[in-house]
Amino acid sequence: MYFLSGKAMPRRQFLQNLSATIALPYLDAMIPTGRGSRIVANKAPRLVAIEMVHGAAGCNELGSKLNLWSPAAAGKQFDLAPTAMSSLEQYRDYLTIISNTDVREAEPSSPNEIGGDHFRSSATFLTQAHARQTEGSDVRVGTSLDQLYAKRFGQETPIPSMQLCIENVDQAGGCAYGYACVYTDSISWSSPTEPLPVIRDPRVAFEKLFGVGGTSAERADRRRTRRSILDFVSGEMSSLKVNLGPDDRHRLDKYLEDIREVERRIQRVEARNQSGDPRELPEAPAGVPDSFSEHVKLMFDIQALAFAADITRVFSFKMGRDGSSRTYAESGTDKPFHPASHHGGTERGVKDFNMINKYHVSMLPYFLDKLKGIQESDGNMLDKTMIIYGSPMGDSNLHNHRRCPLILLGKAEGQLAGNLHIKAPDGTPMANAMLSMMHTLGLNDQTKFGDATGALNLNSYA
Amino acid sequence: MKSLVAASVGGLSLLAVAIIDRPDPTTTPTLTSPPATSSSFDASRSDPPVRPSAPTGRGLGHPVLAPAPTVMAPSALTDVVKKTCAGCHSEQRKLGNLSLQGFDMTNINGSPELAEKMIGKLRAGMMPPPGRPKPGGDTLDVLAGTLERMMDARYALNPNPGTRTFQRLNRAEYERSVKDLLGVDIKAESWLPLDTKSANFDNIADVQMPSATLLDSYLDAATEISRLAVGDPKASLSTSSYRIARLASQVDPVNGAPAGTRGGTSVTHTFPADGEYVFSITLHAIPTGQLFGSAAPFDEKIEISVNGERMAVLDVDRGMSQADPNGMEIRTKPISVRAGPQRITAAFIRTFEGPVNDNIAPIGHSIADTQIGSQAGITTQSHVQVFAVTGPYNPTGVSDTPSRRRIFSCRPLTPAEARPCAEKIMTRLGAQAYRRPLAPNDLKGLLTFYDAGVKDGGFELGVRTAVEALLASPHFIFRVEEMPAVSKPGSRVAVSGIDLASRLSFFVWGAPPDSQLVSLGRRGLLSDTTVLIAQTKRMLADKRSIALSSRFAAQWLRLSDIEKVHPDALQYPDFREQLAIDMVHETEMFFDNLVRENRSFLDLYTANWTFVNEDLAKHYGIPGVVGTDFRKVQYPANSGRVGIFGHGSVLTLTSHANRTSPVLRGKWVMEVLMGTPPPPPPPNVPDLEKTGESKEGRLLTTRERMEEHRANPSCRSCHVFIDPIGLAMDNFDVNGQWRIRENGAPLDTRGDFYDGTKITNALELQKALLKRPTPLVRNFTQNLMAYALGRRVEYYDHPAVRKIEAQVKANNYRMQDFIVGVVKSDAFRLKKVMEQADSGAKGASAPGVR
């Protein structure tokens, strides 16, 4: 298993370019001048919400006895070595572990829903709300944490938020057990009825963030045409509406709103450019890489780059898809993800699944390195960022949603102390932790979220 | 129970097997005994109860079953349900989340959804489940038949063609529309987000949710495609990359590559301008960064060619490494290429043939395993990972291209001619893009963009800008259907002629209508059923109807799932991407052939022939097939293959990487072919993985592990349906090759089909399934309808499904009859006016956050 040593991972050209770009001092050339002042005025932390599916091996009885997920000790003196998070040891000062919280809203509420856990859990993760069982367009769950935040603090940046994923959401046959695919595929919901589309191709993500076109003059030219086309399209839609039935008219109205949003984005880009144009950008990535780790790292590169250029401050990142049978050869087991997650409670099964959990967490230090390497005015980017990493499932073998994995990384502009393991009292909803996260992010007036029964102090553990 | 049996005595003698003339005399008989089931009601249901004796045919062909007109009183049927079903489906037990304790036949009209659910289960013969007592004779058929007649009568009183919101062009339709309009080949995935699927298909209107990102994506696509089509003399430097799958073998020449090469890739790339372009290749490395294939005895060479002409030869340095300044990339000097689509190829020059003198020579292999790429004693060949084109450097203009010829149907010679010429161009393109003649206002809008473009850069830029607006227009992107202003909520209105032309065309061709169809629609002639059917037949004969196979059948059968299965490289070293592509092609070609030759739908199950090329034939063990072209072949005797149960595509996509999965295969049959998916596993089921992989010192077969698993009664209730079906296919391994042993032990594929029939192989499975063609036919019809209508098929559509079933049955389930049946249906030609907008979608939207 020499490739676990981590040296000389296979990399393609783009990654090298991008890494080079991220590294100092090149990056400074890229940040628009004159933007610093706004940053000082607006200390809104960057947010990355990462979902990993299928819970963790450490969330069943045996796994917790072996401390495969949460460490034995709460407080500051916790030992990460036996856990799947051992790769985070070097970043323990940035690590807040919140253990023992439940995602009860992902549980079935009627007999029809029994067994459909894989198809609704993801929708619950950042909303902590219960998904309405439907295959039609009348989907409903809740507004997700990242979107509540983006609505308030994302409007200053050209793009309020972006949604990324790793697994192909294009599942043949649609989804199952009476759930629309959006519940399985979207963790970000801009309203209880509006799941946001997810980008899987790093190239597409890159172009959405940084634009298409070789030079800034050309990009400006394209924006100008784009604006007049938007006017044209909204005029056409308005005239189209006349001859339509009510449902169609309603859908067109929705598109008209979207036009206004696209216009707003263009205005934001232009406002930003007037205060200095980014001079150089790395080459766009070629597409979706074959390997899981390469793909994840590319996505992390892009997020770091977008944070550095302050194009958006909010990402949600879905690193897995429920029911996925991907194998992770580098993890040390060749069992496919979903079958491995049904470990049967046997020691061997649990340990094998833990190898996959451990491998997933080991993707994070790369991102943390990147963020720590970015200096912005008064500190490094990791100090300014809050990364949520968790799963709406606990013991995947039973499809339960108790004692789910949840950790925070980064200091969120000094709002998080780090080096802390908070063991929540039994039965604490994960929503409590998320409510506190929103307070940490500056959404101080948020008093309700999902099934939260109160807040959970993220900075001390008695 | 005695009285029930007596009441149904008549039914038993009513079975008939009709003789069908088979177009293909080579097809072997597949059914020899009269099936023990009846079929749905149809026109002949009012026949007198005296039935002709069953004709004993030549034994060829498929059975066509006569209806069972036995009549039982509603009260008797209510009793049947209460006695037979309500034990499990009680208020207390509510198995299947259903209570039939209060069932009353006389009230069933009020619960059509329940009635249709019961009909489905009864016609599939799945209820009561194996091991539970059943009423004797054909009582259950009478029950199903009665329910069907009642539902059909109910529907006749108040027909409901259903409704949906408008569709937008999905990725596939967008690609085809752009190709038809501008003659450029594009990959819509470069811009448009993934299409959300519902009910198997990617064109279901109500899940095509709007978002700013989506809208932005269409605008991005319009910007880029207008430049590609018109050409961009000021094109800025950009890089386009083509990735080659890791599983792609590099031994054989790829399609389109010059002779004497192997591997690499060959694509049609659209160059935006005449100018110089740099071609670059990135090669695969092993995990420590050195070239994959560095142990080769000499440096290999890669040839870059444009339209088959050699442009450059690049040396592959065996010592190259990712640590080098250029990493694994090698590039050409700038090469002059003209604008427009050109076939570009990067491929290794073939330097050796024949056996290799090494311990292990996995040269034909994919690089599922990258570590073997540098070890002595193992011959490997380097693999291309990315082929990229960067340019143009020094663009000199845009010369003639096919899409420019298509766009510029006139050329202004004097400034005064410019605008009239642009008007002419946009009138023609506009009508095609909007799938209807342009209104004066439409043209005015487009010409505004022409005028703006002219000001910036002359005639060509004007046309290009107008084309960009055209591609961004909601009239192009959306397939909006007109609603007559006077229509009353709840009433039924005919789909307008123009809209019907589009419906038909996107159904049969997966593409916009041609001018003939639009013209007929515009003149209202498509409302004439004869014309409509004649057009359908014309379109089926056109080669564009391949979309029914590549779009409809591929999604229905879930062929794209094959991409998710990467058979274990050590157990299945022969598996490579080309083989997976060939397998999918086989199934698509097979289905296309059924449609084109108007064969029976049941051939899908019974055919003893398929389509293969040399590679696939070798894989299946079919002798005598040489070359890359696909051709029709007979399955060899005793091949064990029959219909699509012999297709590598189906067998692979229902497997895990390292073992077959009778559960996945059984589930696939129940869900995809029968339309009766097994219920989800209850929580807390022990997984198959829990059962030991070995016992008494030897590895267990999948079956043995499954039997341990099935010992659990909570698993058994469903797996008793699923497993025997999957086991009957277990003689085919993960990638569809025949086998008789697994893990060293002989395979045991015996099982009991849920109706009690003993089945041990695919042939017997197929026969057991065809005892009840009804669920198969209805499920196929439902899928076809969902795809044609762009909405899920609901309970109220089932009478229409049965009507189509009755129509196609008359002529042995011919494929084209299904398609015509759907086109003729109310649901296709009419729509219901919505009562009010769907309140669920009214949630407060959040502008600014997408």
HADDOCK unambig.tbl for C-alpha pairs under 7 A between the chains (distance, minus, plus):
assign (segid A and resid 3 and name CA) (segid B and resid 287 and name CA) 6.86 0.50 0.50
assign (segid A and resid 8 and name CA) (segid B and resid 288 and name CA) 5.60 0.50 0.50
assign (segid A and resid 8 and name CA) (segid B and resid 289 and name CA) 6.33 0.50 0.50
assign (segid A and resid 9 and name CA) (segid B and resid 287 and name CA) 6.09 0.50 0.50
assign (segid A and resid 9 and name CA) (segid B and resid 288 and name CA) 6.72 0.50 0.50
assign (segid A and resid 10 and name CA) (segid B and resid 285 and name CA) 6.88 0.50 0.50
assign (segid A and resid 10 and name CA) (segid B and resid 287 and name CA) 5.56 0.50 0.50
assign (segid A and resid 10 and name CA) (segid B and resid 289 and name CA) 6.02 0.50 0.50
assign (segid A and resid 13 and name CA) (segid B and resid 327 and name CA) 6.58 0.50 0.50
assign (segid A and resid 111 and name CA) (segid B and resid 97 and name CA) 6.45 0.50 0.50
assign (segid A and resid 112 and name CA) (segid B and resid 97 and name CA) 6.48 0.50 0.50
assign (segid A and resid 114 and name CA) (segid B and resid 682 and name CA) 6.48 0.50 0.50
assign (segid A and resid 115 and name CA) (segid B and resid 680 and name CA) 5.25 0.50 0.50
assign (segid A and resid 115 and name CA) (segid B and resid 681 and name CA) 5.71 0.50 0.50
assign (segid A and resid 115 and name CA) (segid B and resid 682 and name CA) 5.19 0.50 0.50
assign (segid A and resid 115 and name CA) (segid B and resid 683 and name CA) 5.67 0.50 0.50
assign (segid A and resid 116 and name CA) (segid B and resid 680 and name CA) 6.88 0.50 0.50
assign (segid A and resid 136 and name CA) (segid B and resid 206 and name CA) 6.43 0.50 0.50
assign (segid A and resid 136 and name CA) (segid B and resid 207 and name CA) 6.46 0.50 0.50
assign (segid A and resid 137 and name CA) (segid B and resid 206 and name CA) 5.39 0.50 0.50
assign (segid A and resid 137 and name CA) (segid B and resid 207 and name CA) 5.39 0.50 0.50
assign (segid A and resid 137 and name CA) (segid B and resid 841 and name CA) 6.99 0.50 0.50
assign (segid A and resid 138 and name CA) (segid B and resid 840 and name CA) 4.82 0.50 0.50
assign (segid A and resid 138 and name CA) (segid B and resid 841 and name CA) 5.87 0.50 0.50
assign (segid A and resid 147 and name CA) (segid B and resid 849 and name CA) 6.95 0.50 0.50
assign (segid A and resid 150 and name CA) (segid B and resid 849 and name CA) 6.73 0.50 0.50
assign (segid A and resid 151 and name CA) (segid B and resid 848 and name CA) 6.98 0.50 0.50
assign (segid A and resid 151 and name CA) (segid B and resid 849 and name CA) 5.99 0.50 0.50
assign (segid A and resid 155 and name CA) (segid B and resid 848 and name CA) 6.95 0.50 0.50
assign (segid A and resid 160 and name CA) (segid B and resid 848 and name CA) 6.91 0.50 0.50
assign (segid A and resid 160 and name CA) (segid B and resid 849 and name CA) 5.86 0.50 0.50
assign (segid A and resid 161 and name CA) (segid B and resid 849 and name CA) 6.90 0.50 0.50
assign (segid A and resid 170 and name CA) (segid B and resid 194 and name CA) 6.72 0.50 0.50
assign (segid A and resid 172 and name CA) (segid B and resid 200 and name CA) 6.34 0.50 0.50
assign (segid A and resid 172 and name CA) (segid B and resid 555 and name CA) 6.63 0.50 0.50
assign (segid A and resid 172 and name CA) (segid B and resid 558 and name CA) 5.21 0.50 0.50
assign (segid A and resid 172 and name CA) (segid B and resid 560 and name CA) 6.41 0.50 0.50
assign (segid A and resid 172 and name CA) (segid B and resid 561 and name CA) 6.06 0.50 0.50
assign (segid A and resid 173 and name CA) (segid B and resid 199 and name CA) 6.29 0.50 0.50
assign (segid A and resid 173 and name CA) (segid B and resid 200 and name CA) 3.76 0.50 0.50
assign (segid A and resid 173 and name CA) (segid B and resid 201 and name CA) 6.91 0.50 0.50
assign (segid A and resid 173 and name CA) (segid B and resid 558 and name CA) 6.19 0.50 0.50
assign (segid A and resid 174 and name CA) (segid B and resid 197 and name CA) 4.83 0.50 0.50
assign (segid A and resid 174 and name CA) (segid B and resid 198 and name CA) 4.88 0.50 0.50
assign (segid A and resid 174 and name CA) (segid B and resid 199 and name CA) 5.88 0.50 0.50
assign (segid A and resid 174 and name CA) (segid B and resid 200 and name CA) 5.16 0.50 0.50
assign (segid A and resid 177 and name CA) (segid B and resid 680 and name CA) 6.71 0.50 0.50
assign (segid A and resid 190 and name CA) (segid B and resid 846 and name CA) 6.36 0.50 0.50
assign (segid A and resid 190 and name CA) (segid B and resid 849 and name CA) 6.28 0.50 0.50
assign (segid A and resid 190 and name CA) (segid B and resid 850 and name CA) 6.54 0.50 0.50
assign (segid A and resid 191 and name CA) (segid B and resid 844 and name CA) 6.94 0.50 0.50
assign (segid A and resid 191 and name CA) (segid B and resid 845 and name CA) 6.23 0.50 0.50
assign (segid A and resid 191 and name CA) (segid B and resid 846 and name CA) 6.73 0.50 0.50
assign (segid A and resid 193 and name CA) (segid B and resid 841 and name CA) 6.59 0.50 0.50
assign (segid A and resid 193 and name CA) (segid B and resid 843 and name CA) 5.99 0.50 0.50
assign (segid A and resid 196 and name CA) (segid B and resid 850 and name CA) 6.19 0.50 0.50
assign (segid A and resid 213 and name CA) (segid B and resid 236 and name CA) 6.96 0.50 0.50
assign (segid A and resid 214 and name CA) (segid B and resid 236 and name CA) 5.47 0.50 0.50
assign (segid A and resid 214 and name CA) (segid B and resid 237 and name CA) 6.21 0.50 0.50
assign (segid A and resid 229 and name CA) (segid B and resid 469 and name CA) 6.04 0.50 0.50
assign (segid A and resid 233 and name CA) (segid B and resid 473 and name CA) 5.70 0.50 0.50
assign (segid A and resid 233 and name CA) (segid B and resid 474 and name CA) 6.50 0.50 0.50
assign (segid A and resid 236 and name CA) (segid B and resid 474 and name CA) 6.81 0.50 0.50
assign (segid A and resid 237 and name CA) (segid B and resid 474 and name CA) 6.51 0.50 0.50
assign (segid A and resid 243 and name CA) (segid B and resid 482 and name CA) 5.67 0.50 0.50
assign (segid A and resid 243 and name CA) (segid B and resid 483 and name CA) 5.58 0.50 0.50
assign (segid A and resid 243 and name CA) (segid B and resid 484 and name CA) 6.82 0.50 0.50
assign (segid A and resid 243 and name CA) (segid B and resid 485 and name CA) 6.46 0.50 0.50
assign (segid A and resid 244 and name CA) (segid B and resid 482 and name CA) 5.80 0.50 0.50
assign (segid A and resid 244 and name CA) (segid B and resid 483 and name CA) 5.09 0.50 0.50
assign (segid A and resid 245 and name CA) (segid B and resid 483 and name CA) 5.84 0.50 0.50
assign (segid A and resid 245 and name CA) (segid B and resid 834 and name CA) 6.97 0.50 0.50
assign (segid A and resid 246 and name CA) (segid B and resid 836 and name CA) 6.18 0.50 0.50
assign (segid A and resid 246 and name CA) (segid B and resid 837 and name CA) 5.20 0.50 0.50
assign (segid A and resid 247 and name CA) (segid B and resid 165 and name CA) 5.98 0.50 0.50
assign (segid A and resid 247 and name CA) (segid B and resid 837 and name CA) 4.59 0.50 0.50
assign (segid A and resid 247 and name CA) (segid B and resid 838 and name CA) 6.47 0.50 0.50
assign (segid A and resid 248 and name CA) (segid B and resid 165 and name CA) 5.20 0.50 0.50
assign (segid A and resid 248 and name CA) (segid B and resid 166 and name CA) 6.17 0.50 0.50
assign (segid A and resid 250 and name CA) (segid B and resid 837 and name CA) 6.88 0.50 0.50
assign (segid A and resid 254 and name CA) (segid B and resid 210 and name CA) 6.61 0.50 0.50
assign (segid A and resid 255 and name CA) (segid B and resid 210 and name CA) 5.93 0.50 0.50
assign (segid A and resid 255 and name CA) (segid B and resid 211 and name CA) 6.99 0.50 0.50
assign (segid A and resid 257 and name CA) (segid B and resid 847 and name CA) 6.58 0.50 0.50
assign (segid A and resid 258 and name CA) (segid B and resid 211 and name CA) 5.91 0.50 0.50
assign (segid A and resid 258 and name CA) (segid B and resid 212 and name CA) 4.40 0.50 0.50
assign (segid A and resid 258 and name CA) (segid B and resid 215 and name CA) 6.98 0.50 0.50
assign (segid A and resid 259 and name CA) (segid B and resid 212 and name CA) 6.66 0.50 0.50
assign (segid A and resid 261 and name CA) (segid B and resid 212 and name CA) 6.29 0.50 0.50
assign (segid A and resid 261 and name CA) (segid B and resid 847 and name CA) 6.09 0.50 0.50
assign (segid A and resid 261 and name CA) (segid B and resid 848 and name CA) 5.42 0.50 0.50
assign (segid A and resid 262 and name CA) (segid B and resid 212 and name CA) 6.10 0.50 0.50
assign (segid A and resid 262 and name CA) (segid B and resid 216 and name CA) 6.66 0.50 0.50
assign (segid A and resid 286 and name CA) (segid B and resid 241 and name CA) 5.63 0.50 0.50
assign (segid A and resid 339 and name CA) (segid B and resid 689 and name CA) 6.84 0.50 0.50
assign (segid A and resid 342 and name CA) (segid B and resid 687 and name CA) 5.75 0.50 0.50
assign (segid A and resid 343 and name CA) (segid B and resid 689 and name CA) 6.60 0.50 0.50
assign (segid A and resid 343 and name CA) (segid B and resid 690 and name CA) 6.39 0.50 0.50
assign (segid A and resid 344 and name CA) (segid B and resid 686 and name CA) 5.69 0.50 0.50
assign (segid A and resid 344 and name CA) (segid B and resid 687 and name CA) 6.23 0.50 0.50
assign (segid A and resid 344 and name CA) (segid B and resid 689 and name CA) 6.99 0.50 0.50
assign (segid A and resid 344 and name CA) (segid B and resid 690 and name CA) 4.83 0.50 0.50
assign (segid A and resid 397 and name CA) (segid B and resid 684 and name CA) 6.77 0.50 0.50
assign (segid A and resid 398 and name CA) (segid B and resid 683 and name CA) 5.70 0.50 0.50
assign (segid A and resid 398 and name CA) (segid B and resid 684 and name CA) 4.30 0.50 0.50
assign (segid A and resid 399 and name CA) (segid B and resid 683 and name CA) 6.09 0.50 0.50
assign (segid A and resid 399 and name CA) (segid B and resid 684 and name CA) 6.93 0.50 0.50
